[in-house]
Amino acid sequence: MRKTSLLFSCLILAGAAGMGWRAYEDYGLPRHEGQTVRVWFTELCWVTASAQRGLAEPARAFECKHAILAIGTNAVPFLVRQAMSGRQDGWVRQGLRRFSLQLPGPWARRWFVPYPHIQAEAAWLVRPLQPTAAQLLPLVEPGLGGANDVQRHMGLNLLGAVGDGAERGVPYLLEALGRREDPWVRAVAAQSIRGLSRRAADVLEAVLAIMDPEMPDPNLLKWMAELGAGAAMAVPALERVLESENDTSRINAALALLNIQPGHEAAFSVLAAAAGREAATTPLTRGLQEELELAVIESPRRPNERLGGLLEPLARAEILAWTVGNASYQAARAMERVAPGRVQGLYQEALNGPAASHAAAGLLRLNRVDEPATLHLVAAAQGDSEGSILAVLSLGEASSRNTLGMRTLDEILRLGDAEDGDVPTIKSPRVQARLDAAAYARARVRLRERLEEADIDELGW
């Protein structure tokens, strides 16, 4: 009896200690809808790490991200602490993680989420918040000058998120970019310079002086493309890269040149060769086509009808191969960046085909309130077939101003709640998938519009 009482007392003390520690962790942290940023972030890490083992809850992940972004720059100190923790998974933690992955259900809790995953999630969330240099630099400078490689890399990563006063962090990035003996540090610095976009335009000359002349980092080439005509001094260096033996460098340099000088013939010739329409069946050419498509997807949204003409045959072939359950979007998404009018015509043609919901989704990406596309998706969303689930997911491309689309998603979610009533019912997998799709689409709309407020492209983020 005494042993039982002692055990019971120990359990009570352990529970009280745990609750006290949680209260201590949450003290002074900013909140959204009653929950602290720590609670939202912990759940986000658990959900996104669970996705790696087939237990994805993407709608909930979007909700967590939206909540953290809604807190605003007050969340930055907490997020930077997580990103700059410098922790690495030891063999004990790795073993516990592997063991937890063998358990049924969502048992891989926050304590077993890999530290690199936690650090990356925190860093990604800082970028849309665009904290000022005055807020961010004091938090990252100790790590930039320290001996911990993880902290140094993450500090350089975070410098790409600075809003006002970004020039104060640029010297750290230039110094890292010049470290030829450390390619990882250089790659992180190049990514951050690209993240700063026009806020780092003043250092273009310095970047050109230390950039690899034959195989520059792709992020630097994409940054120059974003600068557009403001990167005119980079033209000679980019023209030399056109002679590189590296396909990625050549294609990205050509795209940068077309963004700086839209009529650049040598750049267009490189991209025409990559499109390779006359030999599209060879594996090597298909690889170059994919390289071109991906590079255009990551390039700025600037109209270029000649480039759109190169991509149109690829997009047309892609769209003709669409089925309800399978669709590749690379060439079509690339056309959306440079020739929206051309690809709109392709989507409208496909709206009468067997995979019309894919086409309707494309039309909504071009115009978030497109009426014909919305009407098609709303009609196709009825029932619980595979096609209806695709239509529900596609409504996530609409905007909150698309009244009909949002009302349809809300009705699906309300029906699910009504069916549950006071006692939850067991739904068929199809019905549950439809409800999950509606929750995903609704949460995605909210998160995308939050990112758009910060002038951040959802695709790139």
C-alpha positions, 0 to 999 in steps of 0.5 A: 500500500505504501509503495502504491502511494509513493508511486502515485505521489511521484506521478503527481509530482512529475505531472506537476513538474511537466505542467510547470515547465510548460507554463515557464516555456509559454511565459511571455510568448505571443499568442494567436487564438489563445495558443502560444507560438510555441504550441503552434510551432510544435504541432507544425513540426509534428505534422510535417515530420509525420508527413515523411512517414505517410501520416500527412495532415497538410490542412493542419500544417497550413493552419499552423503556418497561417497562425504563426504568420498571423502573430507577425514579427512578434514570433521572430525571436522564438523562431530564430531561437529554434532555427539557431539552436545549433542542435544535432541529433545524437545516436540516442535521439536517432535511435528513438526516432527510428523506433518511433517510426515503427509504432502504429499511429502518429507516435513520432511526437515532437521530441523525436522530430529531427533537429534539422527539420525543426530548424528548417521549419523555423527558418522558412517561417521567418522569411514571410515575416521580413523582420528588420535588420535591427530585430534580426541581426542581434539574434543571429550575429553571435552564431555567424561568428561562432564555431558551430557550423549549424548555427553559422549556416542557419544564420546566413540563411536567415539573413535572406529574410531581412526586410528594412535595413537588409544592407546591414547583413549583406557584408556577411553574405559577401564574405561567405560567398567568397569562401571558395573552400566551403561550397556549402557556405557559399550555396547558403549565401547565394540563396540568401542574396536571392532571397533579398532580391532588389534589397541586395541590388547594390552589391551586384558588382561585388557579387560579379567579382567573386562569382564562379565565371564558368559555373556560378551558383544557380541562385545568383543567376536567378537573382540577376533575373529578378533584378531585370534591367537593373542587372545590365552590368552582368550581361558580359559575365552572363554571356560567358556562362552561355559557353559553359558545359553545365546545362543548368548554368547555361539555361539559367544564364540564358533566362537571366539575359532574357529578363535583362534584355528580352531580345537577346538572341544568343540566350534565346538560341540556348533555350531553343536548343534546350526545348529540343522539339525536333528530338523530343523523344531522346532521354537527353533532350527530355532532360534538357526540356525538364531543366528548362521548364523548372528554370522558367517556373523559378524565374520572375513572372515577366511576359516573353512571347518567344519563350512562351512559343518554345514552351507551348508544344511541350505544354500542349503534349503535357495537357493531352496526356492528363488523366483524372488521377495523373497529371504533370504540370511543369511545362504548363506552369512554366508558361503561366510565368511567361505567356499567361495568355497562351496557356489560358487558351490551352486550358480553355480547350482542355476544359471540355476534355477528360481531365477538365478539373486540371484545366480549371485549376490552371485557369484559377491560378491565372484568375482566382475568380474565373467564373467558368472554371469555378462553375466546372469545379463546383459541379464536379465536386459533388459526390465522393468519386476520385474526380470530385476529390480532385475538383475540391482540391482544385478549388484551393487555387481560388481566392477568398473573393471567389464567393461560389468556390469558398461557399462550396468548400464551407458547405462540404465542411459543414456537412461533415460536421453535421454528419458527426453530430454529437457522436462521431460517425465512421465515414467511408474512405472516399467521404473522409478524403473529400472532407480532408480535401476541402479542409486542405483547399480552404487552409491553402487559400488562407495561407497563400493570401497571407504570403501574397501580403508579404509579396512572396510567391507560394510556389517558391516558398 
